């Protein structure tokens, strides 16, 4: 074009292509989508993109690549937000479970103290506390059934 050559004598200096794409760097998902959906030739698309030529296939490829990159970055942000929310929820559940377990232990200890007059020694009661809830449950069931 005449306006490109204004101010230059002879041929224009060759400019490097900073956005030149290597054939191995092409996203196969985009090429497959372009072939399946838009019926564009994969070979022509590769040739146009690698050659950095102004063509429909090259433009579509770069637009789809930009869209895919935007989508991937949104997914990363969303995943980080979900992980943070899951961590908060897990901490709340652990805290609630700890509080519930503390309340249950307190109630069971009170029940054990009530059983002390039934002939259980303080040594038996401390041993029951150490063994845990299953022993206490068996003891309570035995008391309720009259065994």
mmCIF file of the C-alpha atoms, coordinates in Angstrom:
data_MODEL
# 
_entry.id   MODEL 
# 
loop_
_atom_site.group_PDB 
_atom_site.id 
_atom_site.type_symbol 
_atom_site.label_atom_id 
_atom_site.label_alt_id 
_atom_site.label_comp_id 
_atom_site.label_asym_id 
_atom_site.label_entity_id 
_atom_site.label_seq_id 
_atom_site.pdbx_PDB_ins_code 
_atom_site.Cartn_x 
_atom_site.Cartn_y 
_atom_site.Cartn_z 
_atom_site.occupancy 
_atom_site.B_iso_or_equiv 
_atom_site.pdbx_formal_charge 
_atom_site.auth_seq_id 
_atom_site.auth_comp_id 
_atom_site.auth_asym_id 
_atom_site.auth_atom_id 
_atom_site.pdbx_PDB_model_num 
ATOM 1   C CA . UNK A 1 1   ? 0.000   0.000   0.000  1.00 0.00 ? 1   UNK A CA 1 
ATOM 2   C CA . UNK A 1 2   ? 1.106   3.480   -0.782 1.00 0.00 ? 2   UNK A CA 1 
ATOM 3   C CA . UNK A 1 3   ? 0.521   4.850   2.731  1.00 0.00 ? 3   UNK A CA 1 
ATOM 4   C CA . UNK A 1 4   ? 2.729   2.137   4.291  1.00 0.00 ? 4   UNK A CA 1 
ATOM 5   C CA . UNK A 1 5   ? 5.680   3.181   2.131  1.00 0.00 ? 5   UNK A CA 1 
ATOM 6   C CA . UNK A 1 6   ? 5.418   6.942   2.794  1.00 0.00 ? 6   UNK A CA 1 
ATOM 7   C CA . UNK A 1 7   ? 8.613   8.263   4.268  1.00 0.00 ? 7   UNK A CA 1 
ATOM 8   C CA . UNK A 1 8   ? 10.613  5.128   3.424  1.00 0.00 ? 8   UNK A CA 1 
ATOM 9   C CA . UNK A 1 9   ? 12.939  4.704   0.509  1.00 0.00 ? 9   UNK A CA 1 
ATOM 10  C CA . UNK A 1 10  ? 13.021  1.191   -0.870 1.00 0.00 ? 10  UNK A CA 1 
ATOM 11  C CA . UNK A 1 11  ? 11.536  -1.721  1.009  1.00 0.00 ? 11  UNK A CA 1 
ATOM 12  C CA . UNK A 1 12  ? 10.203  -1.551  4.525  1.00 0.00 ? 12  UNK A CA 1 
ATOM 13  C CA . UNK A 1 13  ? 12.262  -2.978  7.389  1.00 0.00 ? 13  UNK A CA 1 
ATOM 14  C CA . UNK A 1 14  ? 11.218  -6.452  8.483  1.00 0.00 ? 14  UNK A CA 1 
ATOM 15  C CA . UNK A 1 15  ? 9.434   -6.403  11.828 1.00 0.00 ? 15  UNK A CA 1 
ATOM 16  C CA . UNK A 1 16  ? 9.652   -9.350  14.204 1.00 0.00 ? 16  UNK A CA 1 
ATOM 17  C CA . UNK A 1 17  ? 6.476   -11.261 15.094 1.00 0.00 ? 17  UNK A CA 1 
ATOM 18  C CA . UNK A 1 18  ? 6.277   -11.199 18.905 1.00 0.00 ? 18  UNK A CA 1 
ATOM 19  C CA . UNK A 1 19  ? 2.976   -13.058 18.898 1.00 0.00 ? 19  UNK A CA 1 
ATOM 20  C CA . UNK A 1 20  ? 4.100   -15.827 16.568 1.00 0.00 ? 20  UNK A CA 1 
ATOM 21  C CA . UNK A 1 21  ? 2.697   -19.188 17.653 1.00 0.00 ? 21  UNK A CA 1 
ATOM 22  C CA . UNK A 1 22  ? 4.610   -22.438 17.568 1.00 0.00 ? 22  UNK A CA 1 
ATOM 23  C CA . UNK A 1 23  ? 2.637   -25.343 16.014 1.00 0.00 ? 23  UNK A CA 1 
ATOM 24  C CA . UNK A 1 24  ? 3.108   -27.367 19.224 1.00 0.00 ? 24  UNK A CA 1 
ATOM 25  C CA . UNK A 1 25  ? 1.513   -24.581 21.271 1.00 0.00 ? 25  UNK A CA 1 
ATOM 26  C CA . UNK A 1 26  ? -1.807  -24.672 19.407 1.00 0.00 ? 26  UNK A CA 1 
ATOM 27  C CA . UNK A 1 27  ? -4.760  -25.752 21.517 1.00 0.00 ? 27  UNK A CA 1 
ATOM 28  C CA . UNK A 1 28  ? -6.215  -28.921 20.027 1.00 0.00 ? 28  UNK A CA 1 
ATOM 29  C CA . UNK A 1 29  ? -9.574  -28.354 21.723 1.00 0.00 ? 29  UNK A CA 1 
ATOM 30  C CA . UNK A 1 30  ? -9.991  -25.076 19.854 1.00 0.00 ? 30  UNK A CA 1 
ATOM 31  C CA . UNK A 1 31  ? -8.926  -26.629 16.532 1.00 0.00 ? 31  UNK A CA 1 
ATOM 32  C CA . UNK A 1 32  ? -11.385 -29.497 17.028 1.00 0.00 ? 32  UNK A CA 1 
ATOM 33  C CA . UNK A 1 33  ? -14.173 -27.070 17.912 1.00 0.00 ? 33  UNK A CA 1 
ATOM 34  C CA . UNK A 1 34  ? -13.448 -24.963 14.832 1.00 0.00 ? 34  UNK A CA 1 
ATOM 35  C CA . UNK A 1 35  ? -13.489 -28.037 12.611 1.00 0.00 ? 35  UNK A CA 1 
ATOM 36  C CA . UNK A 1 36  ? -16.603 -29.649 14.135 1.00 0.00 ? 36  UNK A CA 1 
ATOM 37  C CA . UNK A 1 37  ? -18.711 -26.550 14.691 1.00 0.00 ? 37  UNK A CA 1 
ATOM 38  C CA . UNK A 1 38  ? -17.553 -24.070 12.084 1.00 0.00 ? 38  UNK A CA 1 
ATOM 39  C CA . UNK A 1 39  ? -16.394 -26.571 9.441  1.00 0.00 ? 39  UNK A CA 1 
ATOM 40  C CA . UNK A 1 40  ? -13.047 -24.781 9.082  1.00 0.00 ? 40  UNK A CA 1 
ATOM 41  C CA . UNK A 1 41  ? -10.068 -26.756 7.829  1.00 0.00 ? 41  UNK A CA 1 
ATOM 42  C CA . UNK A 1 42  ? -7.629  -27.673 10.589 1.00 0.00 ? 42  UNK A CA 1 
ATOM 43  C CA . UNK A 1 43  ? -4.640  -27.582 8.209  1.00 0.00 ? 43  UNK A CA 1 
ATOM 44  C CA . UNK A 1 44  ? -5.585  -24.108 6.917  1.00 0.00 ? 44  UNK A CA 1 
ATOM 45  C CA . UNK A 1 45  ? -6.126  -22.855 10.455 1.00 0.00 ? 45  UNK A CA 1 
ATOM 46  C CA . UNK A 1 46  ? -2.727  -24.148 11.595 1.00 0.00 ? 46  UNK A CA 1 
ATOM 47  C CA . UNK A 1 47  ? -1.060  -22.600 8.536  1.00 0.00 ? 47  UNK A CA 1 
ATOM 48  C CA . UNK A 1 48  ? -2.716  -19.210 9.085  1.00 0.00 ? 48  UNK A CA 1 
ATOM 49  C CA . UNK A 1 49  ? -2.122  -19.085 12.856 1.00 0.00 ? 49  UNK A CA 1 
ATOM 50  C CA . UNK A 1 50  ? 1.512   -20.247 12.691 1.00 0.00 ? 50  UNK A CA 1 
ATOM 51  C CA . UNK A 1 51  ? 2.202   -17.910 9.775  1.00 0.00 ? 51  UNK A CA 1 
ATOM 52  C CA . UNK A 1 52  ? 0.551   -15.036 11.677 1.00 0.00 ? 52  UNK A CA 1 
ATOM 53  C CA . UNK A 1 53  ? -1.523  -14.198 8.614  1.00 0.00 ? 53  UNK A CA 1 
ATOM 54  C CA . UNK A 1 54  ? -4.570  -11.968 8.678  1.00 0.00 ? 54  UNK A CA 1 
ATOM 55  C CA . UNK A 1 55  ? -7.257  -14.492 7.831  1.00 0.00 ? 55  UNK A CA 1 
ATOM 56  C CA . UNK A 1 56  ? -10.656 -15.566 9.115  1.00 0.00 ? 56  UNK A CA 1 
ATOM 57  C CA . UNK A 1 57  ? -9.307  -18.826 10.561 1.00 0.00 ? 57  UNK A CA 1 
ATOM 58  C CA . UNK A 1 58  ? -6.532  -17.041 12.440 1.00 0.00 ? 58  UNK A CA 1 
ATOM 59  C CA . UNK A 1 59  ? -8.923  -14.423 13.815 1.00 0.00 ? 59  UNK A CA 1 
ATOM 60  C CA . UNK A 1 60  ? -11.423 -17.063 14.973 1.00 0.00 ? 60  UNK A CA 1 
ATOM 61  C CA . UNK A 1 61  ? -8.660  -19.117 16.597 1.00 0.00 ? 61  UNK A CA 1 
ATOM 62  C CA . UNK A 1 62  ? -7.278  -16.136 18.534 1.00 0.00 ? 62  UNK A CA 1 
ATOM 63  C CA . UNK A 1 63  ? -10.744 -14.987 19.625 1.00 0.00 ? 63  UNK A CA 1 
ATOM 64  C CA . UNK A 1 64  ? -11.625 -18.470 20.865 1.00 0.00 ? 64  UNK A CA 1 
ATOM 65  C CA . UNK A 1 65  ? -8.259  -18.748 22.630 1.00 0.00 ? 65  UNK A CA 1 
ATOM 66  C CA . UNK A 1 66  ? -8.837  -15.426 24.411 1.00 0.00 ? 66  UNK A CA 1 
ATOM 67  C CA . UNK A 1 67  ? -12.332 -16.526 25.410 1.00 0.00 ? 67  UNK A CA 1 
ATOM 68  C CA . UNK A 1 68  ? -11.038 -19.857 26.724 1.00 0.00 ? 68  UNK A CA 1 
ATOM 69  C CA . UNK A 1 69  ? -8.307  -18.100 28.725 1.00 0.00 ? 69  UNK A CA 1 
ATOM 70  C CA . UNK A 1 70  ? -10.877 -15.713 30.273 1.00 0.00 ? 70  UNK A CA 1 
ATOM 71  C CA . UNK A 1 71  ? -13.107 -18.650 31.163 1.00 0.00 ? 71  UNK A CA 1 
ATOM 72  C CA . UNK A 1 72  ? -10.189 -20.551 32.721 1.00 0.00 ? 72  UNK A CA 1 
ATOM 73  C CA . UNK A 1 73  ? -9.223  -17.550 34.860 1.00 0.00 ? 73  UNK A CA 1 
ATOM 74  C CA . UNK A 1 74  ? -12.824 -17.186 36.066 1.00 0.00 ? 74  UNK A CA 1 
ATOM 75  C CA . UNK A 1 75  ? -12.881 -20.873 36.963 1.00 0.00 ? 75  UNK A CA 1 
ATOM 76  C CA . UNK A 1 76  ? -9.665  -20.458 38.996 1.00 0.00 ? 76  UNK A CA 1 
ATOM 77  C CA . UNK A 1 77  ? -11.132 -17.518 40.913 1.00 0.00 ? 77  UNK A CA 1 
ATOM 78  C CA . UNK A 1 78  ? -14.369 -19.421 41.518 1.00 0.00 ? 78  UNK A CA 1 
ATOM 79  C CA . UNK A 1 79  ? -12.464 -22.502 42.716 1.00 0.00 ? 79  UNK A CA 1 
ATOM 80  C CA . UNK A 1 80  ? -10.433 -20.377 45.152 1.00 0.00 ? 80  UNK A CA 1 
ATOM 81  C CA . UNK A 1 81  ? -13.646 -18.853 46.527 1.00 0.00 ? 81  UNK A CA 1 
ATOM 82  C CA . UNK A 1 82  ? -15.205 -22.313 46.885 1.00 0.00 ? 82  UNK A CA 1 
ATOM 83  C CA . UNK A 1 83  ? -12.138 -23.649 48.697 1.00 0.00 ? 83  UNK A CA 1 
ATOM 84  C CA . UNK A 1 84  ? -12.211 -20.704 51.099 1.00 0.00 ? 84  UNK A CA 1 
ATOM 85  C CA . UNK A 1 85  ? -15.930 -21.230 51.740 1.00 0.00 ? 85  UNK A CA 1 
ATOM 86  C CA . UNK A 1 86  ? -15.390 -24.963 52.288 1.00 0.00 ? 86  UNK A CA 1 
ATOM 87  C CA . UNK A 1 87  ? -12.613 -24.222 54.796 1.00 0.00 ? 87  UNK A CA 1 
ATOM 88  C CA . UNK A 1 88  ? -14.873 -21.846 56.727 1.00 0.00 ? 88  UNK A CA 1 
ATOM 89  C CA . UNK A 1 89  ? -17.711 -24.379 56.678 1.00 0.00 ? 89  UNK A CA 1 
ATOM 90  C CA . UNK A 1 90  ? -15.396 -27.176 57.812 1.00 0.00 ? 90  UNK A CA 1 
ATOM 91  C CA . UNK A 1 91  ? -14.132 -25.057 60.714 1.00 0.00 ? 91  UNK A CA 1 
ATOM 92  C CA . UNK A 1 92  ? -17.710 -24.274 61.734 1.00 0.00 ? 92  UNK A CA 1 
ATOM 93  C CA . UNK A 1 93  ? -18.681 -27.944 61.578 1.00 0.00 ? 93  UNK A CA 1 
ATOM 94  C CA . UNK A 1 94  ? -15.634 -28.988 63.592 1.00 0.00 ? 94  UNK A CA 1 
ATOM 95  C CA . UNK A 1 95  ? -16.421 -26.322 66.166 1.00 0.00 ? 95  UNK A CA 1 
ATOM 96  C CA . UNK A 1 96  ? -20.075 -27.387 66.320 1.00 0.00 ? 96  UNK A CA 1 
ATOM 97  C CA . UNK A 1 97  ? -19.092 -31.072 66.611 1.00 0.00 ? 97  UNK A CA 1 
ATOM 98  C CA . UNK A 1 98  ? -16.620 -30.225 69.359 1.00 0.00 ? 98  UNK A CA 1 
ATOM 99  C CA . UNK A 1 99  ? -19.291 -28.259 71.249 1.00 0.00 ? 99  UNK A CA 1 
ATOM 100 C CA . UNK A 1 100 ? -21.813 -31.085 70.802 1.00 0.00 ? 100 UNK A CA 1 
ATOM 101 C CA . UNK A 1 101 ? -19.294 -33.665 71.963 1.00 0.00 ? 101 UNK A CA 1 
ATOM 102 C CA . UNK A 1 102 ? -18.462 -31.549 75.017 1.00 0.00 ? 102 UNK A CA 1 
ATOM 103 C CA . UNK A 1 103 ? -22.162 -31.276 75.877 1.00 0.00 ? 103 UNK A CA 1 
ATOM 104 C CA . UNK A 1 104 ? -22.645 -35.025 75.471 1.00 0.00 ? 104 UNK A CA 1 
ATOM 105 C CA . UNK A 1 105 ? -19.625 -35.751 77.646 1.00 0.00 ? 105 UNK A CA 1 
ATOM 106 C CA . UNK A 1 106 ? -20.947 -33.406 80.313 1.00 0.00 ? 106 UNK A CA 1 
ATOM 107 C CA . UNK A 1 107 ? -24.369 -35.096 80.242 1.00 0.00 ? 107 UNK A CA 1 
ATOM 108 C CA . UNK A 1 108 ? -22.805 -38.553 80.421 1.00 0.00 ? 108 UNK A CA 1 
ATOM 109 C CA . UNK A 1 109 ? -20.586 -37.511 83.311 1.00 0.00 ? 109 UNK A CA 1 
ATOM 110 C CA . UNK A 1 110 ? -23.640 -36.218 85.170 1.00 0.00 ? 110 UNK A CA 1 
ATOM 111 C CA . UNK A 1 111 ? -25.379 -39.543 84.523 1.00 0.00 ? 111 UNK A CA 1 
ATOM 112 C CA . UNK A 1 112 ? -22.331 -41.391 85.843 1.00 0.00 ? 112 UNK A CA 1 
ATOM 113 C CA . UNK A 1 113 ? -22.400 -39.313 88.998 1.00 0.00 ? 113 UNK A CA 1 
ATOM 114 C CA . UNK A 1 114 ? -26.071 -40.231 89.412 1.00 0.00 ? 114 UNK A CA 1 
ATOM 115 C CA . UNK A 1 115 ? -25.098 -43.916 89.111 1.00 0.00 ? 115 UNK A CA 1 
ATOM 116 C CA . UNK A 1 116 ? -22.512 -43.680 91.921 1.00 0.00 ? 116 UNK A CA 1 
ATOM 117 C CA . UNK A 1 117 ? -25.072 -44.368 94.675 1.00 0.00 ? 117 UNK A CA 1 
ATOM 118 C CA . UNK A 1 118 ? -26.047 -47.625 92.891 1.00 0.00 ? 118 UNK A CA 1 
ATOM 119 C CA . UNK A 1 119 ? -22.961 -49.381 94.209 1.00 0.00 ? 119 UNK A CA 1 
ATOM 120 C CA . UNK A 1 120 ? -20.420 -48.183 91.669 1.00 0.00 ? 120 UNK A CA 1 
ATOM 121 C CA . UNK A 1 121 ? -17.137 -47.073 93.192 1.00 0.00 ? 121 UNK A CA 1 
ATOM 122 C CA . UNK A 1 122 ? -15.357 -43.899 92.140 1.00 0.00 ? 122 UNK A CA 1 
ATOM 123 C CA . UNK A 1 123 ? -12.648 -46.106 90.605 1.00 0.00 ? 123 UNK A CA 1 
ATOM 124 C CA . UNK A 1 124 ? -15.265 -47.772 88.361 1.00 0.00 ? 124 UNK A CA 1 
ATOM 125 C CA . UNK A 1 125 ? -16.617 -44.381 87.344 1.00 0.00 ? 125 UNK A CA 1 
ATOM 126 C CA . UNK A 1 126 ? -13.172 -43.030 86.365 1.00 0.00 ? 126 UNK A CA 1 
ATOM 127 C CA . UNK A 1 127 ? -12.464 -46.229 84.415 1.00 0.00 ? 127 UNK A CA 1 
ATOM 128 C CA . UNK A 1 128 ? -15.740 -45.738 82.534 1.00 0.00 ? 128 UNK A CA 1 
ATOM 129 C CA . UNK A 1 129 ? -14.742 -42.182 81.657 1.00 0.00 ? 129 UNK A CA 1 
ATOM 130 C CA . UNK A 1 130 ? -11.433 -43.429 80.259 1.00 0.00 ? 130 UNK A CA 1 
ATOM 131 C CA . UNK A 1 131 ? -12.945 -46.254 78.215 1.00 0.00 ? 131 UNK A CA 1 
ATOM 132 C CA . UNK A 1 132 ? -15.340 -43.891 76.504 1.00 0.00 ? 132 UNK A CA 1 
ATOM 133 C CA . UNK A 1 133 ? -18.936 -43.640 75.511 1.00 0.00 ? 133 UNK A CA 1 
ATOM 134 C CA . UNK A 1 134 ? -19.487 -47.248 74.422 1.00 0.00 ? 134 UNK A CA 1 
ATOM 135 C CA . UNK A 1 135 ? -18.887 -48.620 77.920 1.00 0.00 ? 135 UNK A CA 1 
ATOM 136 C CA . UNK A 1 136 ? -21.114 -45.929 79.366 1.00 0.00 ? 136 UNK A CA 1 
ATOM 137 C CA . UNK A 1 137 ? -23.816 -46.764 76.854 1.00 0.00 ? 137 UNK A CA 1 
ATOM 138 C CA . UNK A 1 138 ? -23.668 -50.456 77.808 1.00 0.00 ? 138 UNK A CA 1 
ATOM 139 C CA . UNK A 1 139 ? -23.850 -49.516 81.493 1.00 0.00 ? 139 UNK A CA 1 
ATOM 140 C CA . UNK A 1 140 ? -26.834 -47.242 80.900 1.00 0.00 ? 140 UNK A CA 1 
ATOM 141 C CA . UNK A 1 141 ? -28.636 -49.906 78.884 1.00 0.00 ? 141 UNK A CA 1 
ATOM 142 C CA . UNK A 1 142 ? -27.973 -52.456 81.646 1.00 0.00 ? 142 UNK A CA 1 
ATOM 143 C CA . UNK A 1 143 ? -29.367 -50.017 84.226 1.00 0.00 ? 143 UNK A CA 1 
ATOM 144 C CA . UNK A 1 144 ? -32.471 -49.308 82.134 1.00 0.00 ? 144 UNK A CA 1 
ATOM 145 C CA . UNK A 1 145 ? -33.217 -53.010 81.562 1.00 0.00 ? 145 UNK A CA 1 
ATOM 146 C CA . UNK A 1 146 ? -32.666 -53.818 85.226 1.00 0.00 ? 146 UNK A CA 1 
ATOM 147 C CA . UNK A 1 147 ? -29.696 -56.179 84.705 1.00 0.00 ? 147 UNK A CA 1 
# 
